Amino acid sequence: MTVSIPKILIDCDPGHDDALAILYAAQHLDLVGITTVHGNNSIENTTHNALAVLELAGLDIPVAKGCAEPLSQLRTASADVHGATGLDGAELPQPSRQPIDAHAVDFLIETASRHRDELVVAVIGPQTNIALALRREPRLKDWIREFTIMGGSTDRGNITPAAEFNIHCDPEAAWAVFNSGLPIRMVGLNVTRQTGFHDADIARLRGANRRVATTAADLMSFYLARQRERRGAKVAPVHDVCAIVPYVEPSLIDYVNGQVDVELRGTHTRGMTVCTLRASTKSSGMEARPEANARIAVDAKKRDLIEHLVTTILKYS
């Protein structure tokens, strides 16, 4: 029996964990394109970083530059845990290719049209490109197989006490995506903040003496030091990889059907994902439950996931 490899498009803002997500997806899935967006850094830097990661790994995948600003609010400051370039800590090669001529929104629509019912879109940065694509082409609701989103949380945030960074960067866009009616998986900070690299994982990558693994080790060493310094974290989280792993190893992350809404008006809670984990498609009696609009990640086999990721990175030369 032949198993079909899912086609995936990654919408991202590299970012250390985005870089690993690209390398991971390219090994296991049919990575048909990358679109970039504002978020961890400027659109110029996130696009350059995506191209540099592909250059490092010798991957020939089209990259389309996307939105530099959120839908309605001013762009927030860059995520300082990633450094001045958005991908500090390693010597990355200068890209030999440029982004394609098409804007990310147009490229997303064209790719979804070409791969109808097959395409998974991994949304691992702010959701501006996706919201605009949905607005421009309503038929995306029939063409895209599923969104897998790294963003939000079932508990606390990281950019504010209530809001996770990706959602906070463009809450209106996130609201539009969660209310699109498309199938959605969401993996948030409640799972990803504890799923990450220890020093031993980084040492294992460096000890292999391979170009990609050594560069990944340098990147994650920088990222772990920043996480410890600024947040007191014990690991360098691989937030974005967690959104892609289930298409390769479904047992590594557990989901429940739930309802996700995005707070747009709260003075202290703007950008918060309000998650109802007991959502249902039916209501009865006095207990009316909201309708489920997402599969929400609630747990991960953390060490197994990291072992799987390290093994994947070591496959590169």
Buried (B, 14 or more C-beta within 10 A) or exposed (E): EEEEEBBBBBBBBBBBBBBBBBBBBBBBBBBBBBBBBBBBBBBEBBBBBBBBBBBBBEBEBBBBBBBBBBBEBEBBEBBEBBBEBBBBBBEBBEBEEEBBEBBBBBBBBBBBEEBEEBBBBBBBBBBBBBBBBBBEBEEBEEBBBBBBBBBBBBEBBBBBEBBBBBBBBBBBBBBBBBBBEBBBBBBBBBBBBBBBBBEEBBEBBBEBEBBBBBBBBBBBBBBBEBBEEEEEBEBBBBBBBBBBBBBBEEEBBBBBBBBBBBBBEEEEBBBBBBBBEEBBEEEEEEEEBBEBBBBBBBEBBBEEBBBBBBEBBBEBE
